[in-house]
Amino acid sequence: MLGSGQLFTLSLVHAQHPPSLPFYYSTQTLHRASRWSEVVTHVPCGGSALSPPGRLLISSTLEEIDGAGNDERNVLGFAGPTSIWSDCRTVSFTGAMTFDIFDIDVVEEEGNLEGLILHEMGHVIGVG
């Protein structure tokens, strides 16, 4: 628990994705959102005109980042906050995650998609 405050709710929007969004991608992102909602239960912020107290909205996209990558460098995804509370400068109320469309199938096949999504959501929330 982050402290006394508002209940924490995390909502996810799949934005700007190709029409053939892999089923496992949308399923895994929803499962990870549910997991973070179990871990972070309250936020110490009062809300704003743009968002009710305790709400975090994450936009998720699949797009080309660096292609299929190589052994030296391969960016699977990146994420971070896009708006933070005025009374809690370290807590976001909106954020965005982007995953490389060229890597998503391989990450899923290797069994790492769940961990990748959980990791990137953590960046939006403010962990790391």
Phi and psi in degrees as a GROMACS rama.xvg file:
@    title "Ramachandran Plot"
@    xaxis  label "Phi"
@    yaxis  label "Psi"
@TYPE xy
-78.2969  -14.1459  LEU-2
139.16  176.767  GLY-3
-69.6303  143.906  SER-4
162.078  -148.313  GLY-5
-87.1641  150.822  GLN-6
-60.662  144.619  LEU-7
-95.3328  129.215  PHE-8
-130.599  138.105  THR-9
-118.23  125.255  LEU-10
-116.308  148.445  SER-11
-126.869  136.257  LEU-12
-125.423  124.73  VAL-13
-86.5703  113.26  HIS-14
-119.522  149.78  ALA-15
50.4517  43.431  GLN-16
-105.318  159.048  HIS-17
-65.7787  156.081  PRO-18
-59.8059  -24.8192  PRO-19
-96.5775  48.4872  SER-20
-57.6465  122.963  LEU-21
-59.3576  135.026  PRO-22
-57.4441  -42.5428  PHE-23
-63.1429  -31.3845  TYR-24
-65.5352  -50.0938  TYR-25
-66.8057  -37.0544  SER-26
-65.1706  -46.4361  THR-27
-66.0255  -38.9869  GLN-28
-65.2698  -37.3855  THR-29
-67.6922  -39.224  LEU-30
-63.6315  -40.6782  HIS-31
-69.1033  -36.7967  ARG-32
-60.4749  -41.979  ALA-33
-62.2819  -40.8998  SER-34
-64.1424  -45.0862  ARG-35
-63.2403  -34.6521  TRP-36
-66.3158  -23.9352  SER-37
-79.1776  -34.6793  GLU-38
-79.7519  -48.4739  VAL-39
-98.3903  110.899  VAL-40
-105.141  -22.9027  THR-41
-140.746  152.492  HIS-42
-125.079  142.969  VAL-43
-85.9621  24.134  PRO-44
-108.044  152.914  CYS-45
-91.0952  -7.38401  GLY-46
96.8787  178.148  GLY-47
-153.123  178.785  SER-48
-67.1474  -22.0226  ALA-49
-90.848  -21.092  LEU-50
-153.782  139.613  SER-51
-68.1899  158.915  PRO-52
-56.9743  137.703  PRO-53
80.119  1.40437  GLY-54
-97.6351  137.077  ARG-55
-126.625  123.945  LEU-56
-110.533  122.312  LEU-57
-113.941  127.575  ILE-58
-92.8086  135.908  SER-59
-124.434  129.339  SER-60
-130.233  151.589  THR-61
-112.769  119.992  LEU-62
-155.502  171.032  GLU-63
-72.8224  127.588  GLU-64
-107.768  -66.1309  ILE-65
-134.212  20.9761  ASP-66
74.2977  -156.091  GLY-67
-70.9752  -9.087  ALA-68
70.7958  -173.472  GLY-69
-151.328  -174.252  ASN-70
-66.9379  -27.1314  ASP-71
-83.5539  -37.0118  GLU-72
-150.59  131.205  ARG-73
-155.943  111.417  ASN-74
-90.8665  115.773  VAL-75
-83.8256  -32.3813  LEU-76
-177.311  170.926  GLY-77
-152.58  158.369  PHE-78
-160.632  161.992  ALA-79
178.707  171.559  GLY-80
-70.6781  150.098  PRO-81
-115.588  -20.7948  THR-82
-146.178  138.739  SER-83
-120.511  156.536  ILE-84
-67.0649  143.838  TRP-85
-71.1737  -29.009  SER-86
-97.8045  -0.472769  ASP-87
-143.41  84.0074  CYS-88
-64.4169  -12.3714  ARG-89
-102.735  3.62771  THR-90
-118.385  126.921  VAL-91
-92.4685  155.276  SER-92
-116.634  -9.63806  PHE-93
-141.114  152.467  THR-94
-158.906  173.572  GLY-95
-139.632  141.143  ALA-96
-121.405  138.1  MET-97
-129.018  131.951  THR-98
-120.358  143.779  PHE-99
-73.2659  119.748  ASP-100
-61.9696  -25.9461  ILE-101
-78.3781  -17.9878  PHE-102
-106.417  -16.0453  ASP-103
-60.935  -38.8586  ILE-104
-66.3939  -41.7471  ASP-105
-66.9403  -42.5691  VAL-106
-59.8679  -41.8822  VAL-107
-65.6005  -46.0527  GLU-108
-60.5323  -34.9359  GLU-109
-80.4491  -4.71921  GLU-110
80.3449  20.3732  GLY-111
-107.904  1.44619  ASN-112
-65.0301  -43.723  LEU-113
-57.4305  -47.3807  GLU-114
-65.4866  -39.1059  GLY-115
-62.8396  -45.72  LEU-116
-65.3182  -44.0411  ILE-117
-59.4138  -43.0198  LEU-118
-61.4039  -48.9098  HIS-119
-67.2719  -37.9765  GLU-120
-60.9968  -36.0651  MET-121
-59.4428  -39.2718  GLY-122
-62.3302  -39.8737  HIS-123
-64.995  -43.044  VAL-124
-66.9809  -29.6197  ILE-125
118.494  12.7228  GLY-126
-91.6174  114.525  VAL-127
